[in-house]
Amino acid sequence: MERPLSVIPGGVRTARPALASGGGCAYFPQVMTVEAHTAVRPWRAIDRRKSRKIRVGSVEVGGDAPITVQSMTNTVTADAAATIEQVRQLEEAGADIVRVSCPDEDSTAAFREIARAAKVPLVADIHFHYRRGIEAAQAGAACLRINPGNIGSPARVREVVQAARDHGCSMRIGVNAGSLERDLLEKYGEPCPDAMVESALNHARILQDHDFHEFKISVKASDPFMTVAAYQQLAEAIDCPLHLGVTEAGATRTGTVKSSIGIGSLLWAGIGDTIRVSLAADPVEEVKVGFDILKSLGLRHRGVNIIACPSCARQGFNVIQTVETLEQRLAHIATPMSLSIIGCVVNGPGEALMTDLGFTGGGKGSGMVYVAGRPDHKMDNDRMVEHIVELVEARAAEIEAARDAIPTAAE
């Protein structure tokens, strides 16, 4: 019986079930696009909300563009060297867009140097002073995170909009439950989804009145329930791209859980065009969690997706220690790939069937290595980690070489 083939660039590794002559299910190799994947497994379908597309520098957001992952620096922006180093770390982790706070003139003065050094588009985070927005646009910001209703007179709004237009900046309207306008709090009595959406639409109307439509919106709260309800309501009210996030979600563990629930449920419903996981942690962790959320939903694929059992008395090797080691050793791999690490033969072969590479524990100090769903060869436990790293690196090189060859073949 044929087993599924491994993933190739532009496709998702799947198996197509078909009725066999004996009435069972036979698997035929097939490489499919993400769009075609739902025809085989409709229960995995995610129908994305149709939003208009904007640009954040070189990165498209909204429409049919991939859902992007953002993070934010936490260095003192005026310290250009430290901020550039953190941007570099976020780039290496896979961030598509990075936000940099610009609270004062020293920050926007440093922003020019930071923007020149960055390989990804930068968003300048502006709150109340309209001059900072103009300075950031002139300094190379790809996007301004600014609420036009907060920056003063109509004349000041016009100046910021003109600066954004002149320098090719998009904007993000960022509504936060913790900083809603006083009149909305008086109207609704407390922060709530209705108040957040009304605030967002009020700000959007100002930009639309200036014939500026290159904007996206976020409506964030630290409460996932409020966050989800606000985004659901906003998604029905306007067609601009939506930037998802659960704000001030907490430390790494609790913040990851909150963000996965809030962001994940919205993405599963097809809502959202770019995401930022807010953690009281190293910003690099935000990028990792963001990609893990997208990978879990099949919306983005980056790096090695390790499928591992929690381990039990049946394990033929130390699963937990092995997975921890492999996560560290394979962190440099950006090529999408799946790897199963299962402690015994109860579920191991079945999980390996659907992964590019796999290892299943056996007995007598060795286990079975699976390649493209097939049992391929045995390997001693004490050599297993090094061997798997070598296999993953070799497979990644093959995939990248095939991807590089595609344009040449087309020519």
NUKOL-485873 format. One record per residue (C-alpha): residue in three letters; x, y, z. Coordinates in nm, 2 decimals. Each point is the difference from the previous one (the first is absolute). Layout:
NUKOL-485873
<r residu="ALA" east="X" north="Y" up="Z"/>
...
***
This chain:
NUKOL-485873
<r residu="MET" east="0.00" north="0.00" up="0.00"/>
<r residu="GLU" east="0.14" north="0.34" up="-0.10"/>
<r residu="ARG" east="0.07" north="0.25" up="0.28"/>
<r residu="PRO" east="-0.02" north="0.38" up="-0.03"/>
<r residu="LEU" east="0.28" north="0.19" up="-0.15"/>
<r residu="SER" east="0.19" north="0.27" up="0.19"/>
<r residu="VAL" east="-0.08" north="0.37" up="-0.03"/>
<r residu="ILE" east="0.14" north="0.19" up="-0.29"/>
<r residu="PRO" east="0.02" north="0.38" up="-0.03"/>
<r residu="GLY" east="-0.34" north="0.16" up="-0.05"/>
<r residu="GLY" east="-0.19" north="-0.31" up="0.11"/>
<r residu="VAL" east="-0.12" north="-0.17" up="0.31"/>
<r residu="ARG" east="0.08" north="-0.36" up="0.06"/>
<r residu="THR" east="-0.33" north="-0.20" up="0.01"/>
<r residu="ALA" east="-0.15" north="-0.33" up="-0.07"/>
<r residu="ARG" east="-0.31" north="-0.04" up="-0.21"/>
<r residu="PRO" east="-0.23" north="-0.27" up="0.13"/>
<r residu="ALA" east="-0.17" north="-0.22" up="-0.26"/>
<r residu="LEU" east="-0.21" north="-0.31" up="0.02"/>
<r residu="ALA" east="0.22" north="-0.31" up="-0.04"/>
<r residu="SER" east="-0.13" north="-0.32" up="-0.17"/>
<r residu="GLY" east="-0.04" north="-0.16" up="0.34"/>
<r residu="GLY" east="-0.22" north="0.29" up="0.12"/>
<r residu="GLY" east="0.27" north="0.15" up="0.21"/>
<r residu="CYS" east="0.20" north="0.32" up="-0.05"/>
<r residu="ALA" east="0.30" north="0.02" up="-0.23"/>
<r residu="TYR" east="0.24" north="0.29" up="0.00"/>
<r residu="PHE" east="0.13" north="0.14" up="-0.32"/>
<r residu="PRO" east="0.29" north="0.25" up="0.00"/>
<r residu="GLN" east="-0.10" north="0.35" up="-0.08"/>
<r residu="VAL" east="0.15" north="0.34" up="0.06"/>
<r residu="MET" east="-0.26" north="0.27" up="0.03"/>
<r residu="THR" east="-0.03" north="0.37" up="0.05"/>
<r residu="VAL" east="-0.15" north="0.14" up="0.32"/>
<r residu="GLU" east="-0.31" north="0.10" up="-0.21"/>
<r residu="ALA" east="-0.05" north="-0.36" up="-0.13"/>
<r residu="HIS" east="0.06" north="-0.15" up="0.34"/>
<r residu="THR" east="-0.36" north="0.07" up="0.11"/>
<r residu="ALA" east="-0.14" north="-0.20" up="-0.28"/>
<r residu="VAL" east="0.15" north="-0.31" up="0.16"/>
<r residu="ARG" east="-0.06" north="0.10" up="0.36"/>
<r residu="PRO" east="-0.29" north="0.25" up="0.01"/>
<r residu="TRP" east="0.00" north="-0.01" up="0.38"/>
<r residu="ARG" east="0.33" north="0.19" up="-0.02"/>
<r residu="ALA" east="-0.15" north="0.28" up="-0.21"/>
<r residu="ILE" east="0.06" north="0.36" up="0.10"/>
<r residu="ASP" east="-0.18" north="0.25" up="-0.22"/>
<r residu="ARG" east="0.18" north="0.33" up="0.05"/>
<r residu="ARG" east="-0.20" north="0.32" up="0.02"/>
<r residu="LYS" east="0.04" north="0.20" up="-0.32"/>
<r residu="SER" east="0.19" north="0.32" up="0.09"/>
<r residu="ARG" east="0.16" north="0.25" up="-0.22"/>
<r residu="LYS" east="0.38" north="-0.02" up="-0.04"/>
<r residu="ILE" east="0.24" north="0.27" up="0.12"/>
<r residu="ARG" east="0.38" north="0.01" up="0.01"/>
<r residu="VAL" east="0.23" north="0.04" up="0.30"/>
<r residu="GLY" east="0.32" north="0.08" up="-0.19"/>
<r residu="SER" east="0.07" north="-0.31" up="-0.21"/>
<r residu="VAL" east="-0.24" north="-0.22" up="0.19"/>
<r residu="GLU" east="-0.36" north="-0.04" up="-0.11"/>
<r residu="VAL" east="-0.27" north="-0.02" up="0.27"/>
<r residu="GLY" east="-0.35" north="-0.11" up="-0.06"/>
<r residu="GLY" east="-0.18" north="-0.14" up="-0.30"/>
<r residu="ASP" east="0.16" north="-0.33" up="-0.11"/>
<r residu="ALA" east="0.34" north="0.09" up="0.16"/>
<r residu="PRO" east="0.15" north="-0.24" up="0.25"/>
<r residu="ILE" east="-0.09" north="0.08" up="0.36"/>
<r residu="THR" east="0.30" north="0.19" up="0.14"/>
<r residu="VAL" east="0.17" north="-0.02" up="0.34"/>
<r residu="GLN" east="0.11" north="0.31" up="0.18"/>
<r residu="SER" east="0.18" north="0.09" up="0.32"/>
<r residu="MET" east="0.13" north="0.31" up="0.17"/>
<r residu="THR" east="0.33" north="0.11" up="0.13"/>
<r residu="ASN" east="0.03" north="0.08" up="0.37"/>
<r residu="THR" east="0.34" north="0.18" up="-0.01"/>
<r residu="VAL" east="0.03" north="0.37" up="0.04"/>
<r residu="THR" east="-0.05" north="0.12" up="-0.36"/>
<r residu="ALA" east="0.24" north="0.28" up="0.04"/>
<r residu="ASP" east="0.27" north="-0.27" up="0.05"/>
<r residu="ALA" east="0.02" north="-0.08" up="-0.37"/>
<r residu="ALA" east="0.26" north="-0.27" up="0.04"/>
<r residu="ALA" east="-0.20" north="-0.20" up="0.26"/>
<r residu="THR" east="-0.32" north="0.04" up="-0.20"/>
<r residu="ILE" east="0.17" north="-0.11" up="-0.33"/>
<r residu="GLU" east="0.13" north="-0.31" up="0.18"/>
<r residu="GLN" east="-0.34" north="-0.09" up="0.13"/>
<r residu="VAL" east="-0.16" north="0.06" up="-0.34"/>
<r residu="ARG" east="0.27" north="-0.24" up="-0.14"/>
<r residu="GLN" east="-0.10" north="-0.26" up="0.25"/>
<r residu="LEU" east="-0.36" north="0.03" up="-0.09"/>
<r residu="GLU" east="0.08" north="-0.03" up="-0.37"/>
<r residu="GLU" east="0.19" north="-0.32" up="0.06"/>
<r residu="ALA" east="-0.29" north="-0.14" up="0.20"/>
<r residu="GLY" east="-0.22" north="0.06" up="-0.31"/>
<r residu="ALA" east="-0.18" north="0.33" up="0.08"/>
<r residu="ASP" east="-0.16" north="0.15" up="-0.31"/>
<r residu="ILE" east="-0.06" north="0.34" up="0.15"/>
<r residu="VAL" east="0.16" north="0.17" up="0.31"/>
<r residu="ARG" east="-0.15" north="0.29" up="0.20"/>
<r residu="VAL" east="0.22" north="0.26" up="0.17"/>
<r residu="SER" east="-0.13" north="0.25" up="0.25"/>
<r residu="CYS" east="0.06" north="0.37" up="-0.07"/>
<r residu="PRO" east="-0.09" north="0.18" up="0.32"/>
<r residu="ASP" east="0.23" north="0.30" up="-0.05"/>
<r residu="GLU" east="0.21" north="0.19" up="-0.25"/>
<r residu="ASP" east="0.32" north="-0.19" up="0.09"/>
<r residu="SER" east="-0.18" north="-0.32" up="-0.10"/>
<r residu="THR" east="-0.11" north="0.13" up="-0.34"/>
<r residu="ALA" east="0.35" north="0.13" up="-0.05"/>
<r residu="ALA" east="0.14" north="-0.35" up="0.05"/>
<r residu="PHE" east="-0.28" north="-0.16" up="-0.20"/>
<r residu="ARG" east="0.17" north="0.10" up="-0.33"/>
<r residu="GLU" east="0.31" north="-0.20" up="0.08"/>
<r residu="ILE" east="-0.21" north="-0.29" up="0.13"/>
<r residu="ALA" east="-0.21" north="-0.01" up="-0.31"/>
<r residu="ARG" east="0.31" north="0.00" up="-0.23"/>
<r residu="ALA" east="0.14" north="-0.30" up="0.18"/>
<r residu="ALA" east="-0.33" north="-0.20" up="0.01"/>
<r residu="LYS" east="-0.08" north="-0.27" up="-0.25"/>
<r residu="VAL" east="-0.37" north="0.00" up="0.09"/>
<r residu="PRO" east="-0.25" north="0.29" up="-0.01"/>
<r residu="LEU" east="-0.02" north="0.20" up="0.32"/>
<r residu="VAL" east="-0.31" north="0.14" up="0.16"/>
<r residu="ALA" east="0.05" north="0.32" up="0.20"/>
<r residu="ASP" east="-0.21" north="0.00" up="0.31"/>
<r residu="ILE" east="-0.15" north="0.35" up="0.06"/>
<r residu="HIS" east="-0.25" north="0.10" up="0.26"/>
<r residu="PHE" east="-0.08" north="0.36" up="0.05"/>
<r residu="HIS" east="0.26" north="0.23" up="-0.16"/>
<r residu="TYR" east="-0.07" north="0.05" up="-0.36"/>
<r residu="ARG" east="0.35" north="0.13" up="-0.07"/>
<r residu="ARG" east="0.14" north="-0.35" up="0.09"/>
<r residu="GLY" east="-0.22" north="-0.15" up="-0.27"/>
<r residu="ILE" east="0.13" north="0.24" up="-0.27"/>
<r residu="GLU" east="0.36" north="-0.05" up="0.11"/>
<r residu="ALA" east="-0.03" north="-0.38" up="0.00"/>
<r residu="ALA" east="-0.15" north="0.01" up="-0.35"/>
<r residu="GLN" east="0.29" north="0.22" up="-0.12"/>
<r residu="ALA" east="0.24" north="-0.24" up="0.17"/>
<r residu="GLY" east="-0.11" north="-0.31" up="-0.19"/>
<r residu="ALA" east="-0.29" north="-0.15" up="0.19"/>
<r residu="ALA" east="-0.20" north="-0.24" up="-0.21"/>
<r residu="CYS" east="-0.31" north="0.05" up="0.22"/>
<r residu="LEU" east="-0.11" north="0.23" up="0.28"/>
<r residu="ARG" east="-0.19" north="-0.15" up="0.29"/>
<r residu="ILE" east="-0.20" north="0.31" up="0.09"/>
<r residu="ASN" east="-0.36" north="0.09" up="0.09"/>
<r residu="PRO" east="-0.09" north="0.31" up="-0.20"/>
<r residu="GLY" east="-0.26" north="0.11" up="0.25"/>
<r residu="ASN" east="0.27" north="0.03" up="0.27"/>
<r residu="ILE" east="0.24" north="0.23" up="-0.17"/>
<r residu="GLY" east="-0.19" north="0.33" up="0.02"/>
<r residu="SER" east="-0.15" north="0.24" up="-0.25"/>
<r residu="PRO" east="-0.12" north="-0.09" up="-0.36"/>
<r residu="ALA" east="0.30" north="0.19" up="-0.13"/>
<r residu="ARG" east="0.24" north="-0.23" up="0.19"/>
<r residu="VAL" east="-0.18" north="-0.31" up="-0.13"/>
<r residu="ARG" east="0.03" north="0.14" up="-0.35"/>
<r residu="GLU" east="0.38" north="0.05" up="0.05"/>
<r residu="VAL" east="0.05" north="-0.36" up="0.12"/>
<r residu="VAL" east="-0.21" north="-0.15" up="-0.28"/>
<r residu="GLN" east="0.19" north="0.20" up="-0.26"/>
<r residu="ALA" east="0.33" north="-0.11" up="0.15"/>
<r residu="ALA" east="-0.11" north="-0.36" up="-0.02"/>
<r residu="ARG" east="-0.12" north="0.04" up="-0.35"/>
<r residu="ASP" east="0.32" north="0.18" up="-0.11"/>
<r residu="HIS" east="0.22" north="-0.27" up="0.14"/>
<r residu="GLY" east="-0.20" north="-0.31" up="-0.08"/>
<r residu="CYS" east="-0.10" north="-0.08" up="0.35"/>
<r residu="SER" east="-0.31" north="-0.20" up="0.10"/>
<r residu="MET" east="-0.16" north="0.05" up="0.34"/>
<r residu="ARG" east="-0.13" north="-0.22" up="0.28"/>
<r residu="ILE" east="-0.29" north="0.12" up="0.21"/>
<r residu="GLY" east="0.07" north="-0.16" up="0.34"/>
<r residu="VAL" east="-0.29" north="-0.01" up="0.24"/>
<r residu="ASN" east="0.07" north="-0.13" up="0.35"/>
<r residu="ALA" east="-0.26" north="-0.08" up="0.26"/>
<r residu="GLY" east="0.23" north="0.16" up="0.26"/>
<r residu="SER" east="0.01" north="0.34" up="-0.17"/>
<r residu="LEU" east="-0.34" north="0.07" up="-0.14"/>
<r residu="GLU" east="-0.13" north="0.35" up="-0.05"/>
<r residu="ARG" east="-0.17" north="0.16" up="0.30"/>
<r residu="ASP" east="-0.33" north="0.06" up="-0.18"/>
<r residu="LEU" east="-0.02" north="-0.37" up="-0.10"/>
<r residu="LEU" east="0.06" north="-0.11" up="0.36"/>
<r residu="GLU" east="-0.27" north="0.23" up="0.11"/>
<r residu="LYS" east="-0.24" north="-0.13" up="-0.27"/>
<r residu="TYR" east="0.06" north="-0.37" up="0.06"/>
<r residu="GLY" east="0.10" north="0.01" up="0.37"/>
<r residu="GLU" east="0.31" north="-0.22" up="-0.04"/>
<r residu="PRO" east="0.23" north="-0.13" up="-0.27"/>
<r residu="CYS" east="-0.20" north="-0.24" up="-0.22"/>
<r residu="PRO" east="0.00" north="-0.13" up="-0.36"/>
<r residu="ASP" east="-0.26" north="0.26" up="-0.12"/>
<r residu="ALA" east="0.21" north="0.29" up="0.14"/>
<r residu="MET" east="0.32" north="-0.14" up="-0.16"/>
<r residu="VAL" east="-0.16" north="-0.04" up="-0.34"/>
<r residu="GLU" east="-0.16" north="0.35" up="0.01"/>
<r residu="SER" east="0.34" north="0.15" up="0.09"/>
<r residu="ALA" east="0.16" north="-0.19" up="-0.29"/>
<r residu="LEU" east="-0.26" north="0.11" up="-0.25"/>
<r residu="ASN" east="0.02" north="0.36" up="0.11"/>
<r residu="HIS" east="0.37" north="0.00" up="-0.06"/>
<r residu="ALA" east="-0.04" north="-0.17" up="-0.34"/>
<r residu="ARG" east="-0.26" north="0.25" up="-0.10"/>
<r residu="ILE" east="0.26" north="0.28" up="0.05"/>
<r residu="LEU" east="0.24" north="-0.17" up="-0.24"/>
<r residu="GLN" east="-0.27" north="-0.08" up="-0.25"/>
<r residu="ASP" east="-0.11" north="0.37" up="0.00"/>
<r residu="HIS" east="0.36" north="0.08" up="-0.11"/>
<r residu="ASP" east="-0.03" north="-0.26" up="-0.27"/>
<r residu="PHE" east="0.26" north="-0.21" up="0.17"/>
<r residu="HIS" east="-0.08" north="-0.37" up="-0.01"/>
<r residu="GLU" east="0.34" north="-0.17" up="0.06"/>
<r residu="PHE" east="-0.07" north="-0.09" up="0.36"/>
<r residu="LYS" east="-0.07" north="-0.31" up="0.22"/>
<r residu="ILE" east="-0.17" north="-0.01" up="0.33"/>
<r residu="SER" east="0.05" north="-0.18" up="0.33"/>
<r residu="VAL" east="-0.24" north="-0.02" up="0.30"/>
<r residu="LYS" east="0.19" north="-0.16" up="0.28"/>
<r residu="ALA" east="-0.08" north="-0.08" up="0.36"/>
<r residu="SER" east="0.17" north="-0.21" up="0.26"/>
<r residu="ASP" east="-0.32" north="-0.20" up="0.03"/>
<r residu="PRO" east="-0.02" north="-0.26" up="-0.28"/>
<r residu="PHE" east="-0.38" north="0.01" up="0.01"/>
<r residu="MET" east="-0.02" north="0.37" up="-0.05"/>
<r residu="THR" east="0.27" north="-0.02" up="-0.27"/>
<r residu="VAL" east="-0.17" north="-0.26" up="-0.20"/>
<r residu="ALA" east="-0.34" north="0.16" up="0.02"/>
<r residu="ALA" east="0.14" north="0.34" up="-0.11"/>
<r residu="TYR" east="0.18" north="-0.15" up="-0.30"/>
<r residu="GLN" east="-0.31" north="-0.20" up="-0.10"/>
<r residu="GLN" east="-0.21" north="0.32" up="0.00"/>
<r residu="LEU" east="0.27" north="0.21" up="-0.18"/>
<r residu="ALA" east="0.04" north="-0.27" up="-0.27"/>
<r residu="GLU" east="-0.36" north="0.05" up="-0.09"/>
<r residu="ALA" east="0.02" north="0.38" up="0.00"/>
<r residu="ILE" east="0.30" north="0.08" up="-0.22"/>
<r residu="ASP" east="0.21" north="-0.16" up="-0.27"/>
<r residu="CYS" east="0.35" north="0.11" up="0.10"/>
<r residu="PRO" east="0.26" north="-0.25" up="0.11"/>
<r residu="LEU" east="-0.01" north="-0.09" up="0.37"/>
<r residu="HIS" east="0.30" north="-0.02" up="0.23"/>
<r residu="LEU" east="-0.07" north="-0.26" up="0.27"/>
<r residu="GLY" east="0.13" north="-0.02" up="0.35"/>
<r residu="VAL" east="-0.09" north="-0.05" up="0.36"/>
<r residu="THR" east="0.17" north="0.29" up="0.17"/>
<r residu="GLU" east="0.20" north="-0.02" up="0.32"/>
<r residu="ALA" east="-0.06" north="-0.38" up="0.00"/>
<r residu="GLY" east="0.26" north="-0.07" up="0.27"/>
<r residu="ALA" east="0.32" north="-0.20" up="0.04"/>
<r residu="THR" east="0.11" north="-0.27" up="-0.24"/>
<r residu="ARG" east="-0.22" north="-0.29" up="0.11"/>
<r residu="THR" east="-0.32" north="0.18" up="0.09"/>
<r residu="GLY" east="0.04" north="0.25" up="-0.29"/>
<r residu="THR" east="0.04" north="-0.28" up="-0.25"/>
<r residu="VAL" east="-0.31" north="-0.17" up="0.12"/>
<r residu="LYS" east="-0.21" north="0.32" up="-0.01"/>
<r residu="SER" east="0.13" north="0.10" up="-0.34"/>
<r residu="SER" east="-0.05" north="-0.35" up="-0.14"/>
<r residu="ILE" east="-0.36" north="0.00" up="0.12"/>
<r residu="GLY" east="-0.08" north="0.36" up="-0.12"/>
<r residu="ILE" east="0.21" north="0.02" up="-0.32"/>
<r residu="GLY" east="-0.05" north="-0.37" up="-0.09"/>
<r residu="SER" east="-0.38" north="0.01" up="0.03"/>
<r residu="LEU" east="-0.02" north="0.31" up="-0.22"/>
<r residu="LEU" east="0.24" north="-0.14" up="-0.26"/>
<r residu="TRP" east="-0.20" north="-0.33" up="0.00"/>
<r residu="ALA" east="-0.31" north="0.21" up="-0.08"/>
<r residu="GLY" east="0.19" north="0.16" up="-0.29"/>
<r residu="ILE" east="0.05" north="0.33" up="0.17"/>
<r residu="GLY" east="0.34" north="0.17" up="0.00"/>
<r residu="ASP" east="0.27" north="0.10" up="-0.24"/>
<r residu="THR" east="0.30" north="0.07" up="0.22"/>
<r residu="ILE" east="0.07" north="-0.10" up="0.37"/>
<r residu="ARG" east="0.21" north="0.11" up="0.29"/>
<r residu="VAL" east="0.03" north="-0.22" up="0.32"/>
<r residu="SER" east="0.05" north="0.24" up="0.29"/>
<r residu="LEU" east="0.22" north="-0.17" up="0.27"/>
<r residu="ALA" east="0.19" north="0.14" up="0.30"/>
<r residu="ALA" east="0.30" north="-0.19" up="-0.14"/>
<r residu="ASP" east="0.28" north="0.02" up="-0.26"/>
<r residu="PRO" east="-0.18" north="0.13" up="-0.31"/>
<r residu="VAL" east="0.16" north="-0.29" up="-0.19"/>
<r residu="GLU" east="-0.24" north="-0.23" up="0.19"/>
<r residu="GLU" east="-0.29" north="0.20" up="-0.14"/>
<r residu="VAL" east="0.11" north="-0.09" up="-0.35"/>
<r residu="LYS" east="0.04" north="-0.37" up="0.09"/>
<r residu="VAL" east="-0.34" north="-0.02" up="0.15"/>
<r residu="GLY" east="-0.16" north="0.19" up="-0.29"/>
<r residu="PHE" east="0.14" north="-0.24" up="-0.25"/>
<r residu="ASP" east="-0.10" north="-0.30" up="0.22"/>
<r residu="ILE" east="-0.36" north="0.13" up="0.00"/>
<r residu="LEU" east="0.00" north="0.04" up="-0.38"/>
<r residu="LYS" east="0.16" north="-0.34" up="-0.05"/>
<r residu="SER" east="-0.25" north="-0.17" up="0.23"/>
<r residu="LEU" east="-0.28" north="0.13" up="-0.23"/>
<r residu="GLY" east="0.18" north="-0.07" up="-0.32"/>
<r residu="LEU" east="0.02" north="0.37" up="-0.09"/>
<r residu="ARG" east="0.38" north="0.04" up="-0.01"/>
<r residu="HIS" east="0.28" north="-0.25" up="-0.01"/>
<r residu="ARG" east="0.34" north="0.09" up="0.13"/>
<r residu="GLY" east="0.26" north="-0.22" up="0.16"/>
<r residu="VAL" east="-0.03" north="-0.36" up="0.13"/>
<r residu="ASN" east="-0.34" north="-0.09" up="0.15"/>
<r residu="ILE" east="0.08" north="-0.27" up="0.26"/>
<r residu="ILE" east="-0.28" north="-0.23" up="0.09"/>
<r residu="ALA" east="0.09" north="-0.18" up="0.33"/>
<r residu="CYS" east="-0.18" north="-0.22" up="0.25"/>
<r residu="PRO" east="-0.01" north="0.10" up="0.37"/>
<r residu="SER" east="0.18" north="-0.33" up="0.08"/>
<r residu="CYS" east="-0.10" north="-0.27" up="0.24"/>
<r residu="ALA" east="0.14" north="-0.33" up="0.13"/>
<r residu="ARG" east="0.00" north="-0.15" up="-0.35"/>
<r residu="GLN" east="0.26" north="0.25" up="-0.14"/>
<r residu="GLY" east="0.30" north="-0.16" up="-0.15"/>
<r residu="PHE" east="0.21" north="0.31" up="0.06"/>
<r residu="ASN" east="-0.02" north="0.33" up="0.19"/>
<r residu="VAL" east="-0.25" north="0.18" up="-0.21"/>
<r residu="ILE" east="-0.02" north="0.33" up="0.19"/>
<r residu="GLN" east="0.38" north="0.05" up="0.01"/>
<r residu="THR" east="0.03" north="-0.10" up="-0.36"/>
<r residu="VAL" east="-0.26" north="0.25" up="-0.12"/>
<r residu="GLU" east="0.15" north="0.28" up="0.21"/>
<r residu="THR" east="0.34" north="-0.07" up="-0.16"/>
<r residu="LEU" east="-0.14" north="-0.02" up="-0.35"/>
<r residu="GLU" east="-0.19" north="0.33" up="0.03"/>
<r residu="GLN" east="0.33" north="0.17" up="0.09"/>
<r residu="ARG" east="0.20" north="-0.18" up="-0.26"/>
<r residu="LEU" east="-0.25" north="0.06" up="-0.28"/>
<r residu="ALA" east="-0.09" north="0.36" up="0.08"/>
<r residu="HIS" east="0.21" north="0.13" up="-0.29"/>
<r residu="ILE" east="-0.21" north="-0.19" up="-0.26"/>
<r residu="ALA" east="-0.25" north="0.23" up="-0.16"/>
<r residu="THR" east="-0.11" north="-0.25" up="-0.27"/>
<r residu="PRO" east="-0.35" north="-0.13" up="0.07"/>
<r residu="MET" east="0.02" north="-0.37" up="0.11"/>
<r residu="SER" east="-0.17" north="-0.24" up="0.24"/>
<r residu="LEU" east="0.17" north="-0.24" up="0.24"/>
<r residu="SER" east="-0.16" north="-0.25" up="0.23"/>
<r residu="ILE" east="0.17" north="-0.12" up="0.31"/>
<r residu="ILE" east="-0.21" north="-0.27" up="0.17"/>
<r residu="GLY" east="0.12" north="-0.22" up="0.29"/>
<r residu="CYS" east="-0.15" north="-0.33" up="-0.11"/>
<r residu="VAL" east="-0.17" north="-0.20" up="-0.28"/>
<r residu="VAL" east="-0.36" north="0.06" up="0.12"/>
<r residu="ASN" east="-0.04" north="0.33" up="-0.17"/>
<r residu="GLY" east="0.34" north="0.05" up="-0.16"/>
<r residu="PRO" east="-0.05" north="-0.16" up="-0.34"/>
<r residu="GLY" east="-0.33" north="0.18" up="-0.05"/>
<r residu="GLU" east="0.14" north="0.34" up="0.09"/>
<r residu="ALA" east="0.31" north="-0.07" up="-0.22"/>
<r residu="LEU" east="-0.23" north="-0.08" up="-0.29"/>
<r residu="MET" east="-0.09" north="0.37" up="-0.02"/>
<r residu="THR" east="0.33" north="0.16" up="0.06"/>
<r residu="ASP" east="0.31" north="0.06" up="-0.21"/>
<r residu="LEU" east="0.23" north="-0.17" up="0.25"/>
<r residu="GLY" east="-0.07" north="-0.20" up="0.31"/>
<r residu="PHE" east="0.16" north="-0.20" up="0.28"/>
<r residu="THR" east="-0.20" north="-0.26" up="0.19"/>
<r residu="GLY" east="0.15" north="-0.17" up="0.31"/>
<r residu="GLY" east="0.04" north="-0.38" up="0.00"/>
<r residu="GLY" east="0.19" north="-0.23" up="0.22"/>
<r residu="LYS" east="0.36" north="-0.09" up="0.08"/>
<r residu="GLY" east="0.12" north="0.36" up="-0.02"/>
<r residu="SER" east="-0.10" north="0.08" up="-0.35"/>
<r residu="GLY" east="-0.30" north="0.12" up="-0.20"/>
<r residu="MET" east="-0.13" north="0.04" up="-0.35"/>
<r residu="VAL" east="0.07" north="0.30" up="-0.23"/>
<r residu="TYR" east="-0.28" north="0.08" up="-0.24"/>
<r residu="VAL" east="0.05" north="0.20" up="-0.32"/>
<r residu="ALA" east="-0.30" north="0.14" up="-0.19"/>
<r residu="GLY" east="-0.23" north="-0.23" up="0.20"/>
<r residu="ARG" east="0.19" north="-0.32" up="-0.06"/>
<r residu="PRO" east="0.20" north="-0.20" up="0.25"/>
<r residu="ASP" east="0.35" north="0.05" up="-0.14"/>
<r residu="HIS" east="0.27" north="-0.12" up="0.24"/>
<r residu="LYS" east="0.08" north="-0.06" up="0.37"/>
<r residu="MET" east="0.22" north="0.23" up="0.21"/>
<r residu="ASP" east="0.15" north="-0.04" up="0.35"/>
<r residu="ASN" east="-0.15" north="0.24" up="0.25"/>
<r residu="ASP" east="0.33" north="0.15" up="0.10"/>
<r residu="ARG" east="0.07" north="0.10" up="-0.36"/>
<r residu="MET" east="-0.36" north="0.10" up="-0.08"/>
<r residu="VAL" east="0.01" north="0.38" up="0.06"/>
<r residu="GLU" east="0.31" north="0.05" up="-0.21"/>
<r residu="HIS" east="-0.14" north="-0.22" up="-0.27"/>
<r residu="ILE" east="-0.34" north="0.19" up="-0.01"/>
<r residu="VAL" east="0.17" north="0.34" up="-0.01"/>
<r residu="GLU" east="0.20" north="-0.12" up="-0.30"/>
<r residu="LEU" east="-0.31" north="-0.14" up="-0.18"/>
<r residu="VAL" east="-0.19" north="0.33" up="0.06"/>
<r residu="GLU" east="0.28" north="0.22" up="-0.12"/>
<r residu="ALA" east="0.04" north="-0.22" up="-0.31"/>
<r residu="ARG" east="-0.37" north="0.00" up="-0.07"/>
<r residu="ALA" east="-0.01" north="0.38" up="0.05"/>
<r residu="ALA" east="0.28" north="0.04" up="-0.25"/>
<r residu="GLU" east="-0.19" north="-0.21" up="-0.25"/>
<r residu="ILE" east="-0.32" north="0.20" up="0.03"/>
<r residu="GLU" east="0.18" north="0.33" up="-0.03"/>
<r residu="ALA" east="0.19" north="-0.12" up="-0.31"/>
<r residu="ALA" east="-0.32" north="-0.11" up="-0.16"/>
<r residu="ARG" east="-0.16" north="0.34" up="0.08"/>
<r residu="ASP" east="0.30" north="0.18" up="-0.15"/>
<r residu="ALA" east="-0.03" north="-0.22" up="-0.31"/>
<r residu="ILE" east="-0.37" north="0.09" up="-0.07"/>
<r residu="PRO" east="0.06" north="0.34" up="-0.17"/>
<r residu="THR" east="0.28" north="-0.15" up="-0.21"/>
<r residu="ALA" east="-0.23" north="-0.29" up="-0.11"/>
<r residu="ALA" east="-0.28" north="0.25" up="-0.08"/>
<r residu="GLU" east="0.24" north="0.20" up="-0.23"/>
***
